[in-house]
């Protein structure tokens, strides 16, 4: 999975980038076909931090974002929202599978 992390209006430390990358890698267990991830960390307003996660799946883009008072909370909330969306998408894919041909012929 290709992971791109960008920071707006501040410099993200290497440890912050590494922790975000580890959390994004863990999202693969909820839906293994994620091809790329774009994470934008924003510090524009004084007391508001924003994290936006965009996950590219074949044919679909899942976007999760969060606004919190510190960056750690914003990242955690956005990742939780992305997990929920990936779980729902994965369940949709499983529910829409057809019956085997052998069952139809009987």
Legacy VTK file of the C-alpha trace (Angstrom):
# vtk DataFile Version 3.0
C-alpha trace
ASCII
DATASET POLYDATA
POINTS 106 float
0.000 0.000 0.000
1.318 3.433 -0.945
1.020 5.859 1.967
1.452 9.617 1.553
1.490 11.834 4.641
1.461 15.614 4.284
1.324 18.337 6.895
-0.168 21.774 6.335
0.856 24.830 8.329
3.299 22.880 10.539
6.142 20.377 10.294
5.141 16.853 11.287
7.829 15.053 13.266
9.231 11.754 12.059
7.745 9.938 15.056
4.268 11.342 14.264
4.581 10.241 10.640
5.763 6.773 11.703
2.871 6.321 14.130
0.341 7.425 11.495
1.874 5.022 8.976
1.645 2.127 11.460
-2.028 2.874 12.157
-2.841 3.056 8.440
-1.064 -0.260 7.836
-3.315 -1.842 10.482
-6.392 -0.812 8.471
-5.468 -3.496 5.939
-6.972 -6.194 8.133
-10.443 -4.643 7.757
-10.227 -4.516 3.979
-7.075 -5.995 2.415
-7.436 -4.441 -1.069
-6.552 -0.852 -0.131
-4.161 0.325 -2.836
-3.107 3.718 -1.480
-3.700 6.137 1.363
-3.362 9.914 1.513
-3.250 11.521 4.954
-3.407 15.288 5.425
-2.627 16.711 8.866
-3.702 20.339 9.213
-2.920 22.928 11.879
-4.497 26.051 10.398
-6.663 27.297 13.277
-5.026 27.913 16.692
-6.985 25.429 18.815
-8.207 23.047 16.121
-6.308 20.187 14.499
-7.615 18.295 11.466
-6.779 14.876 10.089
-8.173 13.729 6.746
-7.640 10.179 5.527
-8.384 9.186 1.939
-8.153 5.446 1.195
-8.205 4.278 -2.414
-9.759 0.898 -3.008
-10.236 -0.488 -6.504
-13.033 1.683 -7.884
-13.909 3.339 -4.555
-12.486 6.106 -2.373
-13.141 6.079 1.382
-12.694 9.443 3.114
-12.640 9.953 6.873
-11.823 13.191 8.679
-11.848 14.564 12.197
-11.430 17.942 13.893
-10.128 17.852 17.490
-8.188 20.034 19.894
-4.955 18.050 19.522
-3.436 16.086 16.670
-3.385 12.726 18.459
-7.131 12.795 19.058
-7.800 13.910 15.491
-5.736 11.039 14.073
-7.366 8.452 16.359
-10.888 9.667 15.544
-10.246 9.718 11.790
-8.776 6.205 11.888
-11.781 4.907 13.840
-14.118 6.452 11.265
-12.108 4.888 8.441
-12.304 1.479 10.177
-16.094 1.736 10.384
-16.377 2.629 6.699
-14.034 -0.196 5.647
-15.976 -2.721 7.732
-19.252 -1.585 6.157
-17.800 -1.734 2.651
-16.368 -5.193 3.313
-19.753 -6.441 4.565
-21.455 -5.004 1.477
-19.059 -6.872 -0.773
-19.700 -10.141 1.071
-23.493 -9.710 1.050
-23.657 -9.119 -2.708
-22.076 -12.389 -3.758
-24.284 -14.621 -5.810
-25.160 -18.240 -5.242
-22.880 -20.916 -6.620
-23.961 -22.316 -9.996
-24.168 -25.827 -8.544
-26.871 -24.640 -6.117
-28.876 -23.086 -8.929
-28.894 -26.224 -11.065
-30.399 -28.446 -8.360
LINES 1 107
106 0 1 2 3 4 5 6 7 8 9 10 11 12 13 14 15 16 17 18 19 20 21 22 23 24 25 26 27 28 29 30 31 32 33 34 35 36 37 38 39 40 41 42 43 44 45 46 47 48 49 50 51 52 53 54 55 56 57 58 59 60 61 62 63 64 65 66 67 68 69 70 71 72 73 74 75 76 77 78 79 80 81 82 83 84 85 86 87 88 89 90 91 92 93 94 95 96 97 98 99 100 101 102 103 104 105
